[in-house]
Amino acid sequence: MKKLLCLVIGLLMAFQFSLKADEGMWLLPLLQKLNIDTMHSLGLKLSAEDIYSINQGSLKDAIVIFGGGCTGEIVSEEGLLLTNHHCGYDAIQNHSSVDHNYLEDGFWAMDRKEELTNPRLSVTFLVRVEDVTDAVVQELSDTINETKRNQIISQISDSIVKAAIDGTHYEASVESLFGGNNFYLFVYEVYQDVRLVGTPPSSIGKFGYDTDNWMWPRHTGDFSVFRVYSGPDGKPAKYSPDNIPLKPRHSLPISLKGLKTDDFAMVMGYPGSTDRYMTSFEIKELVEITNPNRIKIRGLRQDILLKDMMADQKVNIQYASKYSGSSNYWKYSIGQNQGLKKLHIQENKELQEKEFTNWVNADEQRKEKYGPALDLIRSSFEKRAKFAHVFQYTYECFFSSAELIAIALRANGLYNAMLREPENQDLIDSLARLYKTRWEDFNEEYNAATDMKVIPAILQLYSDNVPEEFHPGIYDLIKTKYKNDFNRYTKDLFAKSIFADKQRFEIFIQHPTAKVLQKDPVFQAAQSILEVYRSVYMQQSAFDEDFERGHRLYIAGLLEMNPGKVSYPDANFTMRLTYGTVQDYYPRDAVHYDYFTTLDGVMEKEDPDNWEFVVPQKLKDLYNSKDFGRYGMNGRMPVCFITNNDITGGNSGSPVIDGEGNLVGLAFDGNWEAMSGDVVFEPALQRCICVDIRYVLFVMDKYAGASHLVNEMKIVM
């Protein structure tokens, strides 16, 4: 294992120019060894130490995990933070009401006292990264099974984490890379007081909505503004009026120069997940099961939600974030399937696997070590196929779509405590208080009338698409008592359940008993669904060990087979840097897309009769008067631009940084023609869509009148 690590690092150094500069999500501590010369040749003026340092402030100290799935960046010495509008969407929605609809109208705090608190929002700074591969792999051997291997890795990782953070307020984790062949320690500092400072209206921040999502050309001002606060001692602290704006180790200066074709650009952030080492067997499941299921289930629910949202402003606010989160990867699944098929990704992977097999078979030692890899993966995916289908349907339909059933499922912990420890009243009371809070939070963003339409549709969909042998027990009840009338059954659920009635719920939660839950029709439905879910999970997971072993061996073999290729680990929501240049592209024959868009395109797309393309009057007034201030470019207002940086989900909100370390934009999307990019990077097609920082500042300053925020930043021309 140690030899493998040396091979990966040592040979990568020798051949660092062999990879296209625009591909790869790179670990920051390895930039000096692997990437810095290439980056300099493309236009970077900084050193590797300027980007990542544990001894002094560096670019990495301005980049944060925003919430649980996005990236943000610090842009002032007072803790001001930028991220995408869609990343701040939950917080914006939570502060919105019919009387104060910040989703529709926008919001701007004109002084610190007006900034809005967000109890469940945090940001996470990276403190340091350390290669701990040797400490982990020295305890492993090829003779143990994957379950035992994972147990040993977990035990060693826990001890490494404990030693790293003992006596500090830091958090840490050990993450596996290259399919479990390498291991790195990531140490973090988490700040829990993050306040909403400003957001444009959704007509700017989500201009184009679903129609334009994943598309270029784009004209969306996808940004929002927050501020990070610390305790008076500068350390993380929960919200307090005594907290002070964070004094960061580094904040990003902002350039108004703009970019042109071939200019250097790098993106730093937290890409969520890629599968660049995915095999043809995995792609087959993705194309034939995972994506079609997601498209069908979410599409059905979204149609119902959208109809109610368009009819009622309150429902629109309640479901805005849920709908957006669902539709984002619904459309992604459509585009990914199209891309995987159009670009013949499965066939190309099969060719790679054939090459791998020939290489393995050419050497007896390689046959012994890597020979089983592909057979293990193939066998695992063939055997798990029907269970994967049912598992996804069960989760998507009942845990994600049927909301009343989903909230009842979350009462299972309380129910089990009442059954197993009926005398432990302190535990029961504690769990009851916790569940009451969850139920109340749930109801703030819940409309029963909408759910009453979703549930029967979902029950019917599950019945039509899942084999009867996997139907939960409630389907027998629906068949015998309700003659398969899912609407009548759903009406009874809402009429009789404590989960659908505030008064009955309050009576129950004050003195909870297992008997009440056992008699509740929604809880009965939830339990029957949970039984199927657990059963299918166990049957599907029986094949996980073969896959994990095959996956690990396959990646190790690929690295050994291609010693002259610069390889990078898949994204796993740890900080990465990608570098490339500003580039246009040709999506298809005779079609050319330029690298930037302007406010002209917003006005061209305007459609006052289509809610996705409404343009605020003030924005039109600014456009008509050409009042762009210092943010305009030759009489036009830049809005978005594209680069060939390698990004994925989780990079939303990531800073786009020029060669001198200045912020020039915020990454927020990928393009439709390269939706297969998480599996295979397509350099001719794949583009990172970014909102131009000049448009961000223009909206803040000229549109919102929040010039005090711009004045807080360091602006370079």
N, C-alpha and C positions, 0 to 999 in steps of 0.2 A: 504493500500500500504506500509506504514511504517512497519507494522507487517510482510509483505512478505519479505522486505529487511532484517529485523532482522533474520527471519527464514533462509534465504539463507546464510547469513554470519555466524550466530551463530552455526547452525547445521553442516555447512561445517567444521568448526573448530573441532568439536567433532569427525568427521568421516573422517579426512583428509587422512587416510591411506587406505581407502576403494577403491579408484580409482587406476587403473593401472597408474604407474608413467609416462608412455610414452604418455598418452592421455591428451589433454587440451591445450588451448591457454590462458594463465593466465595474469591477470592485475597485473602490477608490485607493486602497493601500497598494494595489498592483499597478497603478498608472505609470509610475516611474519606470518599472521594469518592462511593461508591455505596450504602452500606448503613447507616451509623452512625445516621442520623436515624430510619430505620425501626426499627432495633434498640432505640433509646432509647424509641420509642413503645410498644414491646412489653414494656418493663420492664428493659432493660439499664441498669446504673448505671456501667459502665466507659467509658473513652474508647477510641478506636481505638488510641492509643499504649499503653494498658494491655494490649491484646491482642497487638499486633505492634509491636515496637520493636527497632532494631538498636543503640540507644545505652544501653539499660537493660534489666534483667530484665523480661520480660512473659510472658503466658500461653503464647505459642508456645515458650518455653524450657523448659516442663514437658512438652511433647508430643513423642513419639518415634515413628519407625518401629520397630516391634518385629519383629525377624527380617526376613523378606523379604516379608511380606504382611499385617501387622496394625499396629495402633496401640497405644501404651501411654502412661502418664502418670506423672510423678514426684510422689510424695505426701509426701516428707519431705526434710529437709535432709541426710539421710544416704543419698540415692540410692535410696530404696525406690520400687518401681515396681509399678503395677497394670496388668494387661491381662486379657483373657478367658481362661478355662480352656481353651477350644478353641484359642486362640493359643499357649498354653504347652504344648499337648498333646504335641508332639514331644519337648520337653525332659523332660516328666514321664514319657513312655514310655521315653525313653533311659535314665532312672535306675531304671526299674522292672524287677523280676525276679519270679520265683515266690516267692522268699523275702522280697522287699521290694517289694510291689506297690503303688506309690504311686498308680497309676490307680484301684485299688479302695479303698485304705485312706486315701489322702491323705498329705500330708507337711508337717511344720512344723519349721523350724530354730529351736531355742530359744535359740541364740546364733549369732554370726557364724561361728564355726568350723564349724557344722553346715551352712552354706549350700553348695549343690552347684554345681560349675562346669559350664559348657556351652561347649565349645571352638568349636562352629560357630554360636553365637548372638551377635548384636550388636544394638545399638540406635543409631539415627541421629537426631541433633538438627539442626533447621534453623537455620542461622546467619543467612541473609538471602535475599531474593528481589529480583531486579532485572529490569526490563523492558529487553530488548536487541533489541526488534523492529527499530528503525531500523538498528542495526548489521548485522542480517542481511538485511533486505529491500532495502537499497540496492544490494546486489550481485546482485539477482535481476531477471528480466524475464519478461514473459508469453510471450516467443518461445522460451524454452528448454523442453525436455521435462522430465518429472518426475524422470527418472533423473539428469539433469545438475543439476536444481534441488536434489535431495537431496544430491548430492555437494558442491555449493557450500555448502549449509546445514551439512553435516557439517564442512567445512574451517573455516568461520567459527566454528562452535560450539566446535571444538577450540581455536582461538586465544583465544576469549573465556574458556573454562574455564581454559586455561593462565595467562592474565593474572590471573584471579580468585584462583587458589590458589597461584601461584608463591611459594615461600618459606614456605608454611604447611603444616600437617598436614591441611588441609581436603580434602574431595572436592567435586566440583561436576558439574552437567550443565545443558545448555540443552534445554528442553522446548518443543515446539510446542503451541500452543493454537488453538482455533477452526479445526481442520482444516488447520493449517499456515499460517495467516494472521498469527499473532502468536507471539512467542518470549520466554521468560523464563529467566533464569539462576537456578538454585537452588544455594546453597552449603551444605554439610553438614559435620558433625563426627560421626565414627563411633567408638563405644566398643565394645571387643571382649571385655571381661570382665563378663559378665552372669550372675549366680548365682541359682539357684532357692532361694527363701526359704520358700514355702508354697503348698499347693494343697489345696482340699477334695477329698474322694473324688468319683469320677465320679457317684456316686448323688446328689450335690448339684450338682457342676459341670456335669454333662451330664444332669441329671434330665429325663426325657422323651425323650432321645436322638432317633432319627429320627422317631418319631411326632409329637413336639411341635416338631421343627425347622421354622422358618419359620412358626410358628403363634402366635396370641394367642387366649386368655389363656396366659401362660407362667409357669412356676414354677421357673426354673433359676438356680442360683447360679453363673453363668458368669464366674468370676474366678480368677486365680492371681497370685502375688506373687513378684517378683524384686527383685534389687538390682544397681545399676550401680556398677562400681568403676573408678577411674582409677589412673594411676600416682601416686607420691608427689608429683609436681609438678602434679597436677590434670589432666593431659592424658591422652588415650586411650593405653591400653597393653594388650598381651595379658596373659592371666592370669599373675599372680605372687603368691605369698604376701605380698609386700611392698606390693601394691596397697591403696588405701584407698577407703572409700565415697565416691562422687561428691558433691561440693559443687555442687549445681545453681545456675544463675542464677535459677531460680524453681521453686517446688514448689507444688502446688495445696492450699490449705486445704480442709477437708471440712466440709460442713454436715449437721447432723442434723435440720434443720427439716422436710425433706420438701417435696414439691411438690403443688400442687392444680391443678385445671382452669384453663387460661388463663395459668398462670405461665410466664414466659420461660424458655427453655432453648436453649443453643447446644451444638453438637457440633464439636469440632476434631479433625482427624485426617487420614488418608491414604486417601481413597476410591480404589479401584483403577481402575475403568473404568465409564463410562457411555456411552450412545450416543443422546443426546437429539436429535441431528441425523440419525439414521438414516432412510433412505428406505424406501418401501414395498417396493422390490426387495430390500433387505437383510433386511427383516422376513420376506419370503417365504422366503428361504433359511434363516433362523433357525427358522421354524415348520415348514418342510417337510423340512429336512435336518439342521441342526446339533443341535437339541434332540431329535428322535426318535432320531437315531443315538446320542447320549450316553445317553439313557434306556435304550435296548435293550442296548448294550454293557456299560455299567456295571452295569445291573441284573442281567445274567447273571453277571458276575464276583462281585458282592456277595453274591448268593445262595450261591455256593460258599464264599466266604470266611466268611460269617457262620455257616454250618453247622459249619465246622471250628473257628471261634473259640469257639462255644458248647460244643464238645466237649472243648476242651483249653485250660487256663489259659495255658500258655506261648504257644500260637498266638494266643490272645486278646491278650496283651501285644504280641507281634510285629506283629500286623496292626491294632491299634487305631487308630493314626494314619492308616494307608493307607485303611482302611475309612471312617473319618470324613471324610477329605478327598474320597474318591470319592463317598460318599453325599450329601454336602452339596450339590454341584452337580448330582447326579443328580435329587434332589428339587426343586432350584431349577428345573431344566429342565422338569420336569413342571408346576410352578406357573406358570412364565413362559409356556409355551405356552397353558395354560388362560386366563391373564390377557390375553394378546395377542388371543386369539380372542373372549373374552367381552366385552372392552372395545372391540372393533372397531378395533384400533390400525392395522392395515394400511389399512383403508378411510379412516380419519381422515388418515393420512399421504398417501394418494392425493389427498384434497381439498386438503391443504396444497400438494402438488406442482402441482395444477391452478391454484391461486391464484398460485403462484410463476411458472408458465409464462405466465399472463395478464399478470402484472406485467412480466416480461421482454419479452414481445412488444409491449408498449405503447410501447417506446422502442428506436430502432435501435441506439443505443450499448449499451444493456443486452443486446439480442439478440446483438450481436457478442461481448460479454464473457462473459455468463452463459448464452447460448442452448444451448451444447453440454453443460452440466453434467449434467442429468438423463439425457440420451441416453447419455453416457459411463458413468454408473453403471449404468443399465439394461442396456446391452450387455455390460458387464463381468460382471455377475452372471448373466446368461443364459448366456454362453459358458463360465463357469467352473463351472457347477452340477455336472456329472458328476465333474469333477476334485475339487471341494470334498468331495463325498460320499466318494470313494475315499481322499482324503488323510486325512480324519478317521477313517475306518475303519482305515486302516493305522496311524495314530498311536495311536489308542485301543486297538486290539487288541494290537499288538505292542510298542509303546514303553511303554505304560502297564499292560497287563494280563498279558501273557505274560512273567513276570519273568526266567526263565532266558534267553530270547531277548534281552530288554532289556539284561541285564548283558553278554551277548556283544557286543551292538551297541557297547557302550562300550569294547570292546577295539580298535575300528577305528583309533584314533590310533596305538596301538602297532603294529598290523599295517602301516599305511601307512609308518611310519618304518622298519620292518624291510625293506619292499620298496624304498623309495626311497633310503634312506641306510644300507645294510647295514654300511658301514664306520664309521658314527658310533656307536660302542659307548656313549659317554657318554650320548647322547640316548636310545638304546634302554634302557639301564639306568635312566635317570631315569623314563621313561614306564612301565617295568615296575614300579618301586617305587610309582609313583602308582596304577597299575591294581591292584596287589596291595592297597593300602589301600582302594580302592573296592570290591573284591571282598569283603574282610573286613567292611567296613561293611555291605554288601549282605546278607551271610549272618547278621548279627546280627538282622535283621528279616525273615528268610526261612524258610519251611517248604516243603521240596521236595515233600512229600506233597500239600500244598494246590495247589501250582503244577502238579503232575501231573494234577490234576483240571481246572484252569483252562485249560491250553494246548489240549487236544483240543476243549474246548467253544468256545474262541475261534477255533480253526482252522475248525471247522464253521460258526460264525456268519459268519466272513469269507467262506467259500466260498458260503454261501447268499445273501449280501446284496451282494456285489461282483461286477460283471461279470467273466467269465472272462478277458477280455483284460487285466485288471489283476491277475491272480493271480500272486504270486511264483513263481519256478521250483520251489520245493520242492513245490508242488502237483502238478507232473508226477511227481516222485519218489513222493509219497504215493499217487498214482493207480496207477502202474505196479508199484511194489514192495510197497505196503501195501494195495492194493485199496481205497483211500479209507478205510482204518481209521485214524482219527486217534488213537485210544487206543494202538494197537500202535506207530504211528510215535512217539508221545510217549514210550512206555516205552523205545524204542531210543535216543532222544535222551538220556534220563537214564542209561541203561546205558553209553553209549559216550563221552559228552562230558567233557572236562577241566573244564568249568564246573560240572558236577554232582558232582564228586568231589574232596574236599579234597586227597587224596594226589597225584592226577594233576595237579591244578592247581599244587601246590607244586613238583612236578618241572618243569613247564612254565615257571613264572614265574621260576625260578632261572636257566634258560637258554632264554629264549623264542626261537622261530623261526617264521617265516611259514609254513613247511611244516606244522608241527603244527596251526596254526589252519586252514589250507586243508583239512586232512583231518578237522577236527572237525565233526560233524554239526550241532551247535547254531550254530557260527560260519557254516557253510554256509547254514543257514536264515536267520541274521541278515543275511548279505550279499545273499541273494536278496530279502529284504524291503526292505533299504536301497536296492537298485537300483530297485524299484518306487516307494518313497517319494520318492527324488530325481527320478525321471522325472515323477511326478505333480505334485510341487512345482513343477518347471519349467513344466509345462503350465498349471498353475493360476496361477502368478505372472506368466505372459505377459499377463494381463489386469489386473494390479495398477496399472500406470501410468494406464490409462484411469480406473480407480476413484479413484486419488489425486487426479488433476486434477479430475475431476467433483466429488468430495467437497469439495475446497478451494473451488472456484468456487461450489458450491451454498451452503455456509455463508457465504461472503462476500456472496453475493446476498441470502440471508435477512436478514443483519444490515443490509444497505442497504435492503431492502424494509420493514423494521420499525424505523425509527429511534427510535420512541418506546417500544420495548420494552426493558426491562432484560434483557440477555442475559449468560449466564455460560458459560465453557468447560466441555466435558466433563471428567469426572474422568480423571486419568492418573497416579494415585499420587503426586501432589504435595500438600503441605499445603493443606487447604481448611477453611473454616468454614461451617457451616450454622446458621440460626437459626429458631426457631419457638416453639411453646408446647405445654404438656401438653394433650392432647386425647383424649377417648373417640371412638368411632365406631360407625356402623351398617353392618355388613358386608353385610347383605341385609335384605329386608323383614321387619319386626317383630322383628329381632334387634339387641340393643344390647350393646356391649362397654365396660365401665368402663375407666378409665385406669390402674388399679393392681390388683395381686394381692397376696395375703397367704399366710402359712404355712398358713392354713386350706385353701387349694387344694392344697397339697402333700399334706396328709393325705387330702383327698378323692380325689386321684388315686392314692394308694398302692395297689400291687398286688404283694404279696410273691411271686407266681407269675410276674410279668412283669419281666424284668431291666431294662427301661427305666424302671420306676416303683417300684423298691425304695427305701424310706426308712430311713436309718440309725437304729438304736434310740436313740442319744443325742439325735438331732434330735427324735424323738418324745417323749422324756422332757422336753426343754426346752419343747416345745410344750404338753405336758400340764400342766406346772407353771407355764406362762406366764412362764418365766424369760427375759424378753427384754431386761432391763436398760434402759439409756437409749436403746436402738435401737427399742423398740416404739412403737406409735401407738394410743392409746386401747384398750389391752389386746390389740392384734393386732400381728403381725410383718410389715411390708411386705416383699415379695420383688421384684417387678418393676413397671415402669410404662412408659407409652408417650407419645411426643411426635409431632408432625408434622414433625420434622426430616427433611431430605433426605439419606439416606445410601445407601451401597452396600458391596459387598465391599471390604475394606481398612480400613473404619471399625470393624471388630471391635476392641474394646478401647478405642475412643475415649472420652475423658471427656465426660460430659454436665455442663455447667457452668451454674450459675444466674446471675441478673442481677448478682450481686455478685462473680462470679469464683470461686465455691466449687464443688468437686466434689460432685455429688449422685447420680451413677450412672455406669455403664459401658454404652455401646451394644454390643449383641451380635447383633442380628438385624433382619430386616424381616418384614412380615406377609404371609400367604398371598394375601389378596385383592388385593394390589398387586405381584405378582411381575413385572409388566411395567414396574416403576418405573425400571429402567435405561434404558428407551426413552422412556417418557412418565411424567412425574410426575402422580399422581392425588391431588389434595389432599383429597378427601373420604374416601379409603380408605387412603392410604399412611401407615404409622406406623413409627416407630423404636422397637424393643423394647430396654429397658434393665434391667439389674439395679440395684436400689436400693442406694446405698452403705450404707444402714443394715443391709441384709441381709448385705452383704460384711463389715462390721465385726462384726456379730452372730456370724457363722460363725467369724471369726477369734478373737473374744474368748470368747464363751460356749461354742461348740462345740469349737474347737480348743485353747482355753487359751493362745492366742498374744497375750495382752493387751499384751506388750512391743512388738508391732508397732503396735498401735493407739496406744499411748502415744508412739510416735515421730512420729505425725502431728499436725498442727495441727487441732484439732476446734473448730468454731464451732457454737453452738446457734441 
